[in-house]
Structure formats: structure tokens, C-alpha cells
């Protein structure tokens, strides 16, 4: 046999991420819009042209598909943690770099990682690892290169679209700059080289009589380029190559700082809710978003409105009373606050997508809202967008469904209906949500939510017979529940002040005199667990 040589196979297969069609206009019982994916084995063309004007329905169609997780559960707030192997390694690398972008430590959403740094292995024996016949035999080529390439890529297990799904789900703030209406560009396959290496079990012999085997070797780097929306695009650009040259846009660092300021205000909202019960936290976030923004009808109704700020959750927290957003802003902001929150009883929140109908529905058509899984194990609907409606703010908060109305197209789909005041709104999930989530995660309760009674045991008792609790007697202590017997007739200045752990306080004596500042700084204490005579209770918790 003639000397064998390293045979280079340039299988540089590129494709843009999920080239999408726009949705069809909404009709009465329209099923999910048709979506079209590019063939992952087809070489990428030029990036999609920038969409300067996009209808609300068009935008949501793109957003819904590209942001949808392919996972079957959203119990964990960090869905990327469920990835395995090479996908998990790629996720970790991209997450770190995306967080640097959000922190202002980088400006280009272009990510390049040598395969040798994150793949579990970078060479595969064609016969042993891939269980295939040799590509090149003494008689000629045995397998089409495309077949070997496809098998090798399957063994690598890299799914860029799945990694992106997880990043978008886990980083709703850090990816505020991403333009989801334009295709991301990434190496959907890897460059492969077939080489011959000494192997005592090899089936070929070189000119020196040594046995060799064929291996697929993976050189080069994985590269991904994400798009920047107009509102956050900087003036700088650079060029990156994925088989051909692409222009990489920068993220404006000034606008990035504005976004970081907004997220700091969001974290302050969560901090203010630390002393509330789980239900009170949800109610507080719901009402706070309504207080901060209004619905942006011009952005939703005007076909020439470019994708940008009205769709971003960060606009909810921009400290501008004139701010208006669309349904993504409302629902993503609610989920973001919940993602930042420690719930004591395992509450989780997702953003389903689909259609909204109703004679007085805000944003009828393509829609995004929230499902909250509560501590009773049941799911309830929250639509902050349509709760922002005078007089009925909480009709669509942890709502049970009223009816299930079959779709008129003969399918097995149906509309969930909910009461809002004297009207009824109709919600239908996108058809492929049932492929994304388990059926139980989308099934809404038909009964009202009832908050369970929480018993907080006393860990401190003022001795019976005590008549006075002097100034600052328990100042800064860390008790969680304190019992004060009927014998106590006076509680002094700052007696319990600064006790941030205090959840429950019981005062038995209806005639007890208490100073106005006796619980100052007790940020975890709420009216629900302030067990005192009515006159005292109303002084400190008039709304509970």
C-alpha cells in the first residue's frame, strides 16, 4: 500500500440559528404560526437584514420561538445546570462572557472557544468510537464525507440552539441587548480532519509496515455571533469569521450602564419584599409593576415601531413614570423579580406564550403572560398586562380558569377563559408548548388559591409577671417569634428595634402602652403575624 497521508476534510458547516418566518395574521382560532428552521447541514448565507420596522405579532412570533426552552421542567431557576457534556461546557463559557457584557466588561457579543478547551475529546476513531467503516480503503472512498461528518457531530452532542434557550431563560437581564428578530450566527458543525495514527490494531499499513487507524480530529474553534438591537447598539464594529467574514456589532456601554441601573432598582424592589410572605411578595411585585408602567399601545399597534425598549423588561425599572411597555415587558419583569427572590415554599414562575382574545383585552392577538406554581402544587394564571386596568387589578392575579372552550378548527386545543370584572378573556397556548413543558406544568387550577396557615413557633418568652419592657431591651436581637404575656403594661422605645429576623410578635394585654418606635427596623415582621389587640395592631399595620 502506498504511504498514507493526513487527509484534510474541510467540513465547515455553518448555519444561522433558526431562520424564522413571520407569523400569519391572527384569526379566531388560528393554530400556532408555521415556523421554519434552516437545514443545519446547509452553509449559512448572509445574516438576515436588520428589521427596522416589525409588527407586534411578527416580533412575538420570533421571540416566542427563539426564547422557548426545550426542557421539560422549569423547577430550577438555573435551567442551564441540567445540560450535560459539551453543551454544559459551552453554556458555562458563554454565560460567563454574556455576564461580562452585561457588567460592561466587554462590548462585543462574539464568542470564540477553541474546541480543545471545552470538548470532552477532540479525536474519534472512525472504527472504534463511531463504529463506522474506514472512510478511505485500498479500493477508494467507502463513506461519503457528509455521512462521517454528521455522525461525528452527533457524537459531539453540541446543540447551540438548546444552549441559547437555556441562556435566555437564565439571563433575562444580562441579554437585554439581544435582537431576537435577527438570526444569531454560529458554527453548527465542526471542521473535521481525517488523520492516520499508529495503532497496533489498525487495519492499514504504512510504507514502513506499521499498522495505523483512521481518526477524525477536530481543530479550530467554535464561534457564535449574537445580534444587538438598535436601542443598545454602539458605534464600534469588528469582523469575525465563521467560514466567511461577518460584521460584529458592539453594545453601547452608556446604554448598558442605564440597564445596569435599572436592574439595581429591580433588586431594591426584591429587597423591600424580604419580610413578606410568599403570597405577599407575589402580590407586591404584581402591583409594583403596574404602578411603574403603562401599556404601550403605539408600540404594539404601529407596524413601523422597531424592536427595542418597549419590549425590554429593563424599561419597567427605569425610574421614569412615563415609561410604557408591551406584554413581554410586563411578564418578563414579573418573572425576573421572582427569579431574584427566595421563596420559602418552592414557588416557580414561567412565561407561556400564545393568543389572547376578548372584547376589551389589552394587546389581543399574540400574547405573553405568566403561570405561577404555588405551594399547593397547583398552577395559577397571572397576566400583569391585563391587570393594569382600573378597578380590577387583581382579577388576573393567581386566577383560576372559568371555562375551557374548544377551538373551532376541529383540533383538540382549547381556550382557557378567565373573569375580569364583568368580562371574560380567552387564552390559548402555542401548540408546541405541550412539547416543551409537561402537561401538568400548563394545566391551570379550577379552584381559588388558599394560602396555607404558617405556624411560626415562639423562640423567646417574656417571663409571666413582667410589667415593663424597657427601652432597647431586645434591640438588635435575632429572635424569630416573641411572646409577651398579659402582665406587660408598657413597652419602651426601640424595645425590639433592629431585629431583622423577627417574624412573629404576640402582645396579650389589650391595655398595653407601646412606644411608636418599639419595632423600628423589624423588616421581616408583617401584620399577618403581629398578634396584638386591634388598637395596637392598626397603629403599626393599618392595611393588614
N, C-alpha and C positions, 0 to 999 in steps of 0.2 A: 504494500500500500504506500502511496506517495506520502511525503511529510504532510502532517496535518497542521493547520494554522488556525489562529484565532479568527473566527468568522463573525464579523460585526453585523448585527441586525439592528437597524435603527427603527424600532417600533415606537416612535414618539407619537402616541395617540393623544390628541387633545380634544376636549370639548368644553364648550361653555356650560355652566351649571344650569340645567333645566331651562332651556329656552321655552318661553311660555307664550301661549296665545292669550289674547284678551277675552274677557267674558262676553257672552251674548247679553242683550238687554234683558232685564228681569220681566218675567211673565208670572201669571197667577201661581202655577205650581211647577215652575221651572226646575228641573233637576240640576245637579251641580254642573257648572260650565265645563265644557270639554277642555282638558289640559293635554298638551303635547310635549313630550320630552325628546330632546335630541338623542340620537343614537350615540352611546358612549364610545363606540369604536370609530366614529366619524371625526375627521380632523376639524378643529374649530375654525370657524370663519371669523371675520372681524367682530368685535363686540357690538352688541345692539346699540343703535344710536340713542343718544340721550333723549329721554322723553320730557320735553319741556312742558307739555300740557297733557294731563291724563285725567280721565273722568274718575269719579269716586268709585264706581263699580269696577272700572279697569284696575285701579290701584289695589282695591281689596282682593280682587281675583289673584293678582300677583302675590300680594302679601300673604294671603291665606295659604297658598300652595307652598311658597318658599319657606315660611316660618313654621310649617306644621311638623311636629316631631313624628318620627316613625316608631316611637317607643309605645309599648302597650300600657304603661303606667306612668303617672306623674306624681307618685307619692313622695319621691325625693325632690328637694329643691334643686339638686345638682344632678340633672339627668345625664350629663356627660360622664359621671362617675360609673355609669353602667356599661359604658363602652369597654371593649376588650381589645387586647393585642395592639396591632398597628393603628387602629382607629383611635384607641385611647391615647396612644403616644402622640399622634398628630393633634388630637383635641387639646392635650396639655400644652403642646408647643404653641398652637395658635391662640389659645386662651391667654397665655402669659403675654403674648405680643399685642393682642387686642386690648388687654387691660393697660398696657403701656401707652397705647394710642389714647385711650380714654383719660389717662392720667397726664397727658401732654408730654410724655417722654419720647414720643415718636410721632411722625406726621403722615407716613405713607402706609396704606393698607395693602402692602405687598409682602408676602411671607414666603421665604425660601429656606428649605431644610434639606441638607444632604441626606439621601436615603440611608446611608450608613449610620446616621445618628439616631434614627428612630425606627427603622425596620427591625424586626426580630432577627432576620437573617437577610443577607444580600446575595446569596448564591444558592441555586437549587439544582440538584442533579436531575437531569431530564428523565432518566430511567428510574431512579430511586425515589426522589421527592415528588415528581409529577406523574410517575407511573405511566410514562409515555415511551413510545419507540423513539430511537435517536432521530434527530432532525435530518442529519446527513449520514448516509450509509455509503458503502462502496459502490452501490448501484445508482446513487443520486439522492435527491431530496425526498425524504419519506413523509414528512408532515408539512402542510402549508405553514409558513411562519405565523400567520394570523391565529392559527389554532394553538400553537405553542404560547404565543403572547397572551391570548385570552386565558389559558389555563394558568399561566404564571401569575397574572394579575388577580385571578380568583384566589390563588393560594396566598397572595399578599393580604387580601381582605381589606383593602382601603376603599372606603366609601366616603368621598368628600362631601356629598350631599347630606349624608347622615351626620357627619361631624358638624356641618354647618347648622343642621336642625338643632343639635344639642347646644351649640354656641349661642344661637339666637334665643333658645329657651332659657339658658342660664345667665345670659348677659343682656337683659333688655335695656339697660342703661349704657353699658360700655360700647354697644354697637349703634348708638343713636345716629351716627353719621352715615350709616349704610343706606345706599339707594337700592331698595329691593325691586324696583321696577326695571332695573337693568341687570343683565346676566353677570354673575361672577365668572371668572375665568380660572381654570385650574388644570393641572396635569391629571387627566382622568386615567391615564395609563402610565407606564414607566418605560424608559428606554432600556431595551434588553440587548445583551451581548452574549452570543454563544461562544464559549471557550472550551478548550480541551485541557484537562489536568490529569497528572499521573494518578492512576487508580489500579491497584493490584487486581481488582475485579472488573476492570474495564473490558470493553468489547472491541476496541480499536487498538492497533499497534502503530507506533510511530517508526521512523526510519531506523531508530536505534533498538527496536524490539521491545520498547516499554509499552505496557498497557495503559490506555488513557480512557477517560469518560467525558461525555459532554455535560457542561454545566451552563445554566443561564445565570449570568452575572448582571447585577443591577448597579450601574454607575450613575453619576449625576445627582440631581436634586429634585425634590417636589416643590412646585411653585404655585401659589394662589394669589390672585389679584381680586380684591373686592372694590365695588364702586362707591363713590362718595356723592351724596345728594347735593343739589345746588346750594341749599341753605347752609351747608357746612363745608363747602369745597374751598380750599385755599388756592393761592395763585401759583404755587410751585408744582412742577411735574417731574417725573423721571421715566426712564424707559426700562422695561423688563422684558425678558424673552421667555416664551413658552412655545418653542418651535418657530415662532415669529415674534417680531417686536410689538409690544403693546405699551400704550401710554398709561402710566400710573398717576392718578390724581392725588393731591395731598388733602389732609384735613386741616381746616383753618384753626390755628392754635387759639386765636382770640375767641371764636365761637365755641371752641372746645372748653375754654375756661368758663364761658357762660353756662354751658351744660353742666360742668362740674359744680358750679354754684347752685344750680337748680337741684342737683341731686343731694347736695348738702342740706338744702331746705327740706327735701323729702325725708332725709334721715332724722331731721329735727321733729317732723310730724310723728315718726315712729317712736322717738324718744319720749315725746309728750304722752304717748299712749301706754307707756310701760306699766303703769299702775292699774290699768283697766283689765277687766276680764276679757276672755277671747271674743265673746259676742260684742262687748263694748268697743273693743279695738276695731272690729269689722265695721260696726256702725259709725264709729268716729272717722275712719278712712273714707267711707262712703260719703258722709256728709261733708267732710273737708274738701274732697274733690269737687263736689257740687258747688261749694262756696267759692272755690278758687277759679273756676272756669265756666264758660257757657258753650253751647253748641255752635259750631262754625258752619252755618248754612251756606254762606257764599263759597267756602272751600269745597263743600260736598256737592253743591249744585252746579258750579261753574266748570265746564269742561276744560277751560284753559288754565285752571289752577294747577301749578306744578306741584309735584310731590315734594313735601318739605315739612315745615314746622307744624302745621295743624295736625299732622299725623303722628307727631312725636310725643311720647309720654313726658319728655322733659319740659314741654311747654306748660304742663299742668302746674309745675313748680317754679315758674319763672318770676314770681313775685310781681306780676303785672295784672291788675284787676280787669283789664280789658282783653285778656287772652281768651281765645276761643279755639276749641279743638273738635275733632270728629271722633267717631266711636273708638278708633284704636287708641287715641289719647286717653279717653276715659277708662277703658277696660285694662289697658296695659299699665296705667298708673295705679289702678286698684291692685292688680296682681303684683306690681313692683313693691308697693308698700307692704303687702302681705309676705312677699318673699324676704323682705328685710326683718320680718317680725318673728319673735319666738312665741309660738302658740303653745300653751301648756297642754292642750288636749288633741294634738295631731291634726289640726285643720290644714287643708290644702286647697289651692285655687288654680284654675286653668282658664284659658280664654278660648272657648269654642267659636266656630265661625259658621256662617250660613246665611239665612234670609230672615228678614223681618217684614211683616205685613200688619196693617192696621190703619184705620181711617185717620187716626191722629198720632201715628207713630213718628217719632223723630228719627230721621235717617232711614226711612223704609227702603228696602232693597237689600244689597249686600250688607252684612252686619257682623259685628264682633261684640261679645258680651262675656260674662263670667259664670262659671259654675264653682260653687264652694262646697267642698265635702266637710260636713260638720262633725262634731264629736259623737253624734248619734249614728254615724256611719252612712247617713243619707246625704244626697246631693240636693242643693237648692240653687235657684237662679238668682243672679244679681245683674241688673242692667243699669249701670250708673248713668249712661247716656239718657235713657228714657226715664230715669228717676229725677233728672234735672228738670222738673216740671212742677210748676207752682201748686202747692196744696197736697200733693200725693208723693212726697219724696221717698217714702219707704214702702210703697206698694210693690215695688220691684226689687226689694232687698230681702234676700233669703226667702224668695217666693216659692210656694208650691204651685204646681200647674193646676189649671182649672179643668181643661178638657184635652183630649187627643183627637185631632181632626185629620182623617185620612187625606192624603194628597189625591187630587183629581186626575192624575195621569195614569192611574191603574197600578202604580208601584206599591211597595209595602212601606213607603215613607209616610210620615205624618207631621202635622204641626202641633207643637205644644202651645197651648193658649194660657195666658196669664191675665189676671184682672188688674187694671189700673184705673182707680176711681170707678166710674160707671162704664168704662170702655174695656175692650178686650184686645190684646196684642197677640200676634201669631209668630212663632219662631220655629224654623226648620233647620236642622243641622245640615252641613255639607255631607253629601253622600259618603265620601271616603273617610269621614271622621270615624265611622264604625270600623274601619280598617286600622285606624291609628290608636284608638282607645278601646279598652274593654267595654262591653255593653253596660256593665254596672256603673262605669265612670260617667256615662252620659245620661243615665236614667234619673229623672227628676222625681222628688218625693211628691206624693199627692196629699200629704198631711203637713200641717204647720210645724215649724221647728219649735221645740220647747227646750229652753236652756236647763240643763241638769242642775240640781242643787249641789253646790260645792260646800263641803264641810271642812273648815279650817280649824284644827284643834288649838286650844289655848296652850301657849308655852310659857305664859307668865301670869301669875295671880297676885293681885294686891291683897295682903292679908286682911281677912274679915276683922272689923273693929277699927281699921284705919279710918280717920276722919278727914285728913288733908293729904293731898299730893303736892308737895312744894314745887317752887319754880325749878325748872330744868331737872327734875328728879330722874326722868328717864331719857334725858337729852342724848341723841345720837346712838341709843342702844339698837340692838339688832333683833329684837323680838318680832315675831310674825303675828301673834294674836295675844291680846292682853285683856284680862277680866278685872273690872273694877267693881267691888261689891257695893251694896246699898248703903253701907256705913259711911262711904266717902261723900262729904258735902261740899268739897272745894278742890278744884284742880288749877294749879298756878300757871304762870307764864312759861311758855316753852316746855311744859312738863314732858311732852313726848316728841318735841320738835326734832327734826333732823333724822328721824327713824325711817329711812327709805325702805326698810324691809317690812314695815307694819302693814298687814293686810286686813286685820280684823281688830276692832276695838269695841268692847261692851261696857256701857255705863248703866248700872242698875238703878241709881237713885234719881227719881224724876225731879227732885228739888236741888240737885247738884249745881253748884255755880262753877262755870268754866270760863277761863280767860280766852279771848278771841284768838290768841296766837298759840294755844296749847298743842295743836297738831301741825304747826307750820313745817313745811318740808317733808311731810309724810306723803310722798308722791305715789306710793302704792295703795294708799287707803282710798276706798270708794264708798259711796253712800250705801251700796248693797250690803257691805259688811261693817257699817258704822251703826252698831246696835245701841241706840240711845233713846231716851224719851223724845217724843215728837218735837217739842220746842227746841231742844238742843240739836237734834238731827237737822232740822230745817235751817238752822243758822249756818251750818257748815256745808250741807249738801241740799240746797233748796230745790234742785231739779230732779233729785232721785227719790 
